[in-house]
């Protein structure tokens, strides 16, 4: 069994396909892997006690990929996988508590699970706990602590954490506003495929009059963002004074309708 790169971009479950097929034989050529086969293998291996397969099956059930969506069953498989000490599974148990997936919403409980995964250096748990700390949900509000977690997560390559650092720099959530720093962090996030980072970078480029570059980053964002995001941003852009921005806004609305 092989594990391959998995980028759990929130709101883009279509990216999970490569994760699912990783439960197949590692010797199989990637182009030969298929989601239905992954489902069958995941179910078999999860039932036999494989923590990786349990974790994968939890994701499949959570997002209805290859099978009917079942949040309760997803939570159960994540919990079983977490018993092995898998940091990613521990983090997902926390996500279930935070989002009410298969269990009642309990952000204090989510924070406890995130902390366990943070101790194992899980970048997503750092990001998720940071968001709770920034909002003061389930834990005391601590913008400085949140920023520290986002930085740790970003150093491990988490593009969404890079975007959050940019937002904190732009908003002055932890100190004074630092727009140049915000742009640098947005660019890092954008270059690593964060759709929010791409949108935020485009905002600053547009303000600087770099409309063509802004349009290209907006198109990149729309290509991977969830429909709700495309719709919201598209509606804002169609009233922009620059025709290029209006046109890309219409592209975003079209993509939202198509998906």
N, C-alpha and C positions, 0 to 999 in steps of 0.2 A: 504494500500500500504506500502511496506517495502523498506528501503534502506539498501543495504548490501555493504561490502567492495568492492572498485573498485580501481584497480591499473592500471592507464592509462600508461602503459609502452610503450614508443614511439617505433613504429616499431613492436609491437606485438598485433595487434588488435584482435587476437583470444582470448585474455584474457578478452575481453569485454563481452563475453557471459553472465557471471554471473551478470553483471550490467544490461544487457537488461532484463533478466528474473525477476529482482527485481521489475518491474512494475506490476507483478502479485500479487495476494493476498498474504499477508504476512503469512497467515495460511497454504498455500500450501506447502507440503513437497518438498525440493529442488530437489529431483530426479524426481519429476513429472513436473517440469518446462521445457518449450520448447521454442526455439527461435521464431518459427512461431507464437505461442500464444503471445509471448512478443510483436512482431511487431503489431499484431492486437490491443492489449491492449494499447500499447504506442500511436498508432494513435488516438484511441478513447479518451484516457485521455488527450493527448496533445491538441486535438481540443476543449476539454472541459475546457482548461485553466490550467491544472496541470503543474507547472514549472518543476517538476522532470521528468514527461513524455516528456515534450518539450526538455529537456536536453538530455534524453535518445534517443529520436527520432533523434535529431541532430547527435548523435554519429552513429546511425545505418545508416543514410543517408551518412554521411561523409566517412564511410569505407565500404559501400555496404554490411552490415551485415543483411541478411534477406530481403533485397530489393535492387533495383538498386541504385548505387552510384549517389548522386546528391549534389554537394558541395554548390550550390546556396541555395537549400532548407535547407541544414544543417545549413548554416549561418543564415538563417531566423529563424529557431527554436531556435538556441543558443541565438539569439538576443531577442526573445520573453521571453525565460527563464531568461535571464539576467535582464529583466525589473522587475522581482520579487526580485532582490537583491541576487540571488544565486551566491555565489563566484565562484563555479566551472563553471557555465555558462558564467560569466563575463570573466573568464580566457580563455574559449574556443572562445569567440568572439575575444579576443586578438590573440589567435593562428591562427584564420582564417585570420586576417590582416597580421600576420607575415609570413604565409605560402602561402597566395593567394588562400585560400579555399573559393570560392564563391564571393570573392572581390579582387580588385587589391592588390598586396603586398604593405604594408605601415607599416614599423616597428616602426615609431614614433607613429602611431595610436595604434599599438599593445602594445607599452610600456605604453600608457595612460590607456588602458584597464587592463593590468597587474597590474598597480599601484592600481587601484580600487580594484582588487581582493586581492592584498597584504594587503591592509588596513583591509580586512576581514579575514586575517590570512590564506589565501589559499596557501598551500605548493607548488603546481604546478606553481602558478603565481610567487612565489618567485624564483623558479628555472628558469622559462622562462624569467623573467625580468633580472635575473642574467646573463643568456646567452647573452642577448642583450648588457648588460653593459660590459661584458668581451670582446665582439667582437666590441663594439662601433658602433652598428647598430641601428639607430633610436634614439640613445641617445649618450651622450659623453662617451668615454671609461673610465671605472672606475673599475680596477681590485679589489681594496679594497672593493668597494661597492658591487661588484659581489660576492666576497667571503663571505661578511656579509650575503647576501641573501641566498647563498647556505647553510651556517651554520644554519640559521633560518629554512630553508626548511628541512635540515637533522634532526634537532631537532624534527620536526613533523613527522619524519619517512620516508622521501623521499629518497629512495635508490639511485636514479640517482643524487641527490644533493650530497650524500656521495661520489659517484664516481667522481664528478666534483671537490670536495675538494681535493681528492686524485690526480687528474690530475694537479691541481694548485700547490700542494705541490711538485709533481714530476717535473713540468716544471719551477718552480720558478716564476710563473706569477705575484705574488704579493710581493714576497720577495725572499730570497735565497732558493735554492732547499733543500727539506727536505724529503729524501727518506723513512726513517723509518716511518714518519708521513703519507706519501703517502700510504705505504703498509697497515697501520692500517685502513685508510679510505677505501681503496679498499676492504679489508676484510669485513668491515661493510657492504659495498654495495653488495658484493658478497653473503654474508650470508642472505641478504634480497631480493635476486633474481634479481639483476641488471646484465644483461648479459655482459655489458661493464666492470662492476666492477669485474665480474668473470674472464674475459679475462685479465684484467690488473693485478689482483692478480696472475694469472697463469704465466704471464710474469716474475714477480719478483721471484716466486717460482722456475721457470726454471733457472733463473740466479743464484739462490742459490743452484742449483743442486738437488732440490726436484722435480724430473721429474714425479714421480707417482702422487704426489699431484697436480702438474700442469696439468697433463692430465685429472684428475678427474674434476678440475674446468673448463677446456676447454670443456669437454663433457657437463657439466652443462650449460655453456654458449651457446653452439650450440643447446641445446635442446629447448631454448626459443628465440634465436636471429633470426632476419629476414634473409632471404636467402642471401641478398647482403653482410651482415656482415660475415656469415658463409663462403661465397665464398672468400671474401677478406682475411680473416684470414687463411682459409684452404690453399690458394695458397702460403701464406708466410711460413706456417708450413711444407709443403712437401719438402722444401729444407733445413730443419733443420738438423744438424748433428746427432741428436739423433733419432733412429728409432721409439721410442715411440711417439715422437712429430710428426714425419712424418705420422705415422698411424692415429693419432687423426686428423691431417690435412686432410687426405683422408676422414675421417668420416664427417668432416665439409663440404667438397665438395660434398659428397654424399647426405648429408641432404639438402644442397642448391639446388641440382638437383631435389631431391624428392619433395621439396615444391615450 
